[in-house]
Every structure is written in C-alpha cells, then in structure tokens.
Amino acid sequence: MLLASFGAIAFSGKAIIVKLAYRYGVDAVTLIMFRMLFALPIFALMAWWASRGKPPLTRKDWLGVVWLGFTGYYLASFLDFAGLAYISASLERLILYLNPTLVLLLGLVFYRRRIAPLHLIGMGISYAGVALVFGHEIKLQGSEAAWGALLVFFSAISYALYLVYSGEMVKRLGSMRLVGLATSVACLCCLLQFVLLRPMSAAVVAPEVIWLSLLNATLCTAVPVLMVMMAIERIGASLAAQTGMIGPLSTILMGVVILGEPFTAWVAAGTVLVIAGIFVFTRAAR
C-alpha cells in the first residue's frame, strides 16, 4: 500500500514540475526531450536487467514494442506536456484519471466487451466531475483551456490504447521488460523529434529547466514505475489501482501550495465526483 501510494504521489508530481519549467520559457518539444534524455539510461538498464536469461525478441515482438512505445509513452507524454501549457495541473490530472473508462470503451469498440450498468453510472459521475472543473476553467482562460483539455484527453486515449494492446505482450515478455523496452523506444522518439523540429541552440535553456527535467525523469518517471510494479506484485493490480486515487488529490494539493493555483469549490466538487465515479467504476470491474 505504501509503495502504491508513494508511486501515485510521485507520478502526480510530473504535472507540477512541467508547469514550473514552463515559467522559464521552454516549449513542450524541448522539455520532453530533456526528460527523456535523462530517463533513457534508467529504462535501458531496466530493459537489460529484465532481459537477462530470457529468449531474444522475435520480429513480431519488436514491432509490438515499437508500437506500444510510440503510442503509450511517446505520444501520450508529448500530448500531455503540450496540454499542460494551457490548463491547470488539477484539471490535467482529473482528465488522465479517466483512463480506466477509456480502456473499457476501447474494449467495447475493438473486442465487443460488455459494459455493465454500474460501469455506466461510474463513468457518468466521473465525466460530470471533469466537465464541472473544465467549465469553470474555460470561463477563466477561454479557448486555450479547451485546446489544452483536448490535448490531454487525446493523451489519455493514447495511453489507453497502450493498455488495451499490451496485455498479451506483458504475459509473453513480462511487465518490467516490456516497460523498459517500450519507454526506451519513447525516449528515442522524443530525442529524434527534437533533432527534427528544433535547432540545437534550443537545447540551451535555463539551469532550472535542466534540474527540473532531471527530477522529472527520476522521481516522477522511473521511480514511480518501479514502485507501482512492486506494489502490484504484493497487493495485486486492483488494490494498487484503487490506491492510485490519492494521485489527483496530491496533484491538487501541490498545485495550490507550489504553483499557487486557486482551490475553488468547483475544483473540490469536480474532484470528489471524479474520484467517486472511478471508485464505482472499479467496483463494477471487480
């Protein structure tokens, strides 16, 4: 439970660090490049460690790893970083917290999986909470908030696609090996994106951006991945996922304390609805 809780809190700190880095005039392409540059050695080491004594990957396995790395980590991360330039960290975390509902909807589309009435109730409550916070934020920031929320929602869809398609590969390769390989692919995609879209002079940024990116790559990326994986081994995926409900709360708290984001009745009500809806949703899944 402690591993799952600390993992959820560390994951939620990513949005706070990104918002802090944006204050130094850096853009999403450059910022995610630094994050993945520092994270690459960690994930490459993870992939090597988990691959010891295992049979080599087939061509089909490598194609799957590249696809999952592109959708689940590169595309999802870049869209998330881009969206955070326009919306608050609180709204970003609430949108990403809808991920289980998107996995279910994709399962319905691709595999004709049944949706129980309790699933629909939980989804309705959660989306009502996000709509409440979004409606309040769009009044303050206008169309920029709508664009940022759309980018983050597409990020959640991209990661949901990863979760839907990764099931068989996790069974075949193991979770640590797959995560290490897929995230290494994502890191290379982010580095290539920077080389293609930005001049090398764009890598000259404020020292604060470097330190924040290093913190993001370690404490908010690699460390929580390991923590959550270790938690799942000890208490199971269902309980670890429910413990993850602490994530949105910690993001909101850090947003208020560190970023100075306003904590309004709209944010409080929306957060309660989202967490309650996902709780109902996960109970239906069980």
Secondary structure as UniProt FT lines:
FT   HELIX           2..22
FT   TURN            23..25
FT   HELIX           28..51
FT   TURN            52..53
FT   HELIX           59..68
FT   HELIX           69..75
FT   HELIX           76..83
FT   TURN            84..86
FT   HELIX           89..96
FT   TURN            97..98
FT   HELIX           99..111
FT   HELIX           117..141
FT   HELIX           143..173
FT   HELIX           175..197
FT   HELIX           200..203
FT   HELIX           207..217
FT   HELIX           218..222
FT   HELIX           223..235
FT   HELIX           237..243
FT   TURN            244..245
FT   HELIX           246..254
FT   HELIX           255..259
FT   HELIX           265..285
//
